[in-house]
Amino acid sequence: FDMERFLSIAEASEGQFMPDTYFLSPFTTAPKVAALMRENFTKRIEPFLVEIESSGRGQEDILVMASLLEEEAATERDKYLISGILWKRLDDGMLLQVDAVFPYIIGKNSFDLTRSDLKVDSPYNTYLYEGLPPGPITNPGLEAILAALRPEESSHWFYLSDLYGRMHYADTYEEHIANKKLYLD
């Protein structure tokens, strides 16, 4: 299997390969695997195209948001809540400040980031640039796509994941700072 060829094909279709279980012959080629993953994406998302179209967000924006949710949240409930928070921030003109972009940009996760990492100049850096990143940061599953499409409204504006992967939500910046001290210090 030509992994380099597969990755070059996959990079061009980032966000449009459906994570799933695939049963393949050991002789399946990289282009064939890529085609299967792309076809599965098309098949799985097809029932939601009308809903995506009527959402006013556009398929590309939904996929970019879903890719952020895929990496930001572990549980289905958190994906929907964080989706609501991030769309609300976007609509309000706030920076998204999503840590999940940093493994994509520089290979570091949230707990390894430094203040200087947050200043890395990349169009994917949601601490520096308003709006969604220019493309997906991973291939989201259907659960994340649906969460991006159907965000849960809440009074929350902030969230963080503690060292055990549990999410903590806050309505105000002050509450968020208190959560940081409580769960991350």
N, C-alpha and C positions, 0 to 999 in steps of 0.2 A: 504494500500500500504506500503510495507516494504522499506522505504527510505534508510536505512542503507545497505540493501542487494543490492538495485539498485546502490548506490554509489560505493560499492565494485566491482560490475560487471563493472560499467562505468570506474572506475579507470584503470582497466586492458585494456580497449579499448580506452583510452583517444586519442582524435583526430579523431576517426572513428565512432562517433555518429553524424548524420546529424541534426543540429538545424533546426527545421521545426515545423509546426502545426500538431499535431497528435490528432485524434478523437478516444478516448478509452472508453471502458466500465469502470465503477467505480470498477469493480472486476478484472481488468487486473493486472497480477502479475508483480513484478519487473523484473524477467527474460524475460517475454514476451515484456515489454516495451523496455528493452535493445536490444532484438532481432529485434524488429521493427525499432529502431533507427539505428542499425548496417546494417540491410537490406536496409534501405533507403539510407544510405551512399554509400553502394556498388552499388546500382542502379543509384544514381545520379552521381557518379564519373566514372562509366563504360565508358561513351562516350569519356572520356578524357584520358583513360589509355594508348593509343598509343602515344598521345602527351606527356604524363608524361614520358613514357619509352624513347622517343626520345629526351627529354629535357637534358639528361645527369645528372640530379639531383637526380633521384630516388624518389619513392613515399613517403618514410618516410621523406626525406628532404623537399619535397614539403609540406607535412602535417605539419611539425614543423614550417616551414616558414609561412604557412597559419595561424597557430595558433597565431603566433606573430602579423601578420597583422590584424587578427580579433580583437585583443586587443589594438593594437597601433593606428589604423586609423578608423575613423567613416564613411568616405565617400568612395565610390567606386574609385574615382579618386585618393584619397590619398593612398588607398591600393596599387594601381598599381605603383605610384611614390615611395612610401616607399619600396615596393618590389624591385624596381630597385636599390635603394640606398643600401639596406641591402645585396642583392646578390653581388653588386659591392664591398662593404666592405669585404664580405667573400672572394671573389676572390682575393682581394688585401691583405688579411691576417690581416685586421683591426679587432679590437674588435667591436662587434655589438652595445654594449651599449644601449640595449633596456629596457626601464623602465617597460614594460608590464610584465616582468617576476616576478617583486616584489610582486604583489598581489598573485601570485602562490607560491612564496617562503615564504614570511613573512606576507602577507595580507595587505600590504601598497600600496597605489597608488602613482603616480609620485609626486604629490604635498605634500605628507606627508613624503617623503623619506629624510633621513639625509645622510651625508657623510659616517657615519659608516654603514648605511644600504647597501650602495654600495659595502661594503667589506665583506658582509655575504658570508661565504664559502659554496657555493652550486654549483653543476655542471650546474645548470640553470642560474647562475649569469653571464650574458653576459658582465659585466664590468670586470670580473676577468678571464674568460675562453674564448679562441678563438673558433670560429666555432659556429654552431647551438647548442642549448641546446640538451640534450640527448633524449628528447621526446616532444610532443606537450604540451602546457600549457593550452589549452582549445580545444573545438570541433569547428573547423572553419566551416563557411558556404561556400557554393559553390562560392560566390563572392570572398572570401579571397583565396580559393584554386586556382581559375583562376588567380587571381593577382599574387600569388606565382609562378604559371606556366608561366605567360606572363608578366614579369616585364617591366615597362616602363623605357627606358633609358633616362637619363637626365644628366646635368652637376652637379647636386646636390650630396653632400656627407653628408649633415647634415639636420636635421629637428627637429622641436619642436612643441608641441601643446600649445597654449596659454590657459589662464583661461576660455575661451569660447569654447574650443575645435577646434579652427581653426589652421590649420597647416601653418608653416612658414619654408621655405626652404632656404638653404645656400650652396654655392659652396665651400667656404673656412671656416676654423675654425674661422678665425677672423670675418667673416660675421655671423657665428653661435653665437659667443659671443655677437656681437652687437644685434642679435635677442633676446638673453636671456635678455639683459638689457632692450630692448625695450618692450618685451611682457611679461616678467615674474617678473621683479623687481617692 
